[in-house]
Amino acid sequence: MACRELHARHPRQSPQHAPTGLSVSGLTRAGRFEDVSFQCAAGEIVGFFGLMRPGPTAITTPLRGRAPP
């Protein structure tokens, strides 16, 4: 969408030196999703994308402690 290479102005920085900030392994909620796993470093920004209701909300709600996994 920017019609130019963004990595020239914003080089990718590897967070390998940063400690793990959040690690999720095998998150499952019956009838919603199963076996969701990811890891992000401290200070890293993570985004969830999907359809309006069932996608990101279904995964982030248990992560925030608002619904049982």
N, C-alpha and C positions, 0 to 999 in steps of 0.2 A: 504494500500500500504506500510505502514511502518512495517508491521508484528509484531507490538507490541502495547500495549495500550498507547496512547499518553497522556491521562489525568494524568498519574503518573508524567510525566516530565513537563507537561503544564496544571496545574489544571485550570478548568473553573472558571472564576471570574465573578460574577454577577455585571452588571452595574447598579443595582437598586439604588445605591446612587448617580449616575450621573444624571444631568438634561437632559431632552430630547433635542437632537441635531437637529433632523429632524423628522417631523411627516407628513405622507401623508395619506389622507383618500379619497377613492372613485375616484382615478385618472382614467379617461376614455378617450380614443381616438377612435372615431368611426372607425370601421373596423380593428382596431389593437389590442386593449385590453379593458377590462372594469373592473371597481371596484377594482383597485389595492390599497391596504392599507398596510402600515407598519410604524413602529416607531423604531428609534434607539437612543441610548443615546449618549451624547457628548463623543467623543473619540472612539466610537465603529466603527469597520470596517464592512461594509456591501458589499456583492457581489451579483451580478445578473448573473444568468446562464441560458442559453437557446440555441436555435438553432442559427446558425451563424448570420443571418441578423434580422429576425423578433423578436427575444426574447429580450435580454438585451438592444439593441440599441433602440427599439421602446419605452421602458419604460424610459430609462435614457435621451433621447433627450428632452422630455418636461420638465424634472426636471432641465436640464441645461439651459432652456429658449430658446432652438433652434427651437422649433416647438410648435404650439398651442396645448393645451391638448384636 
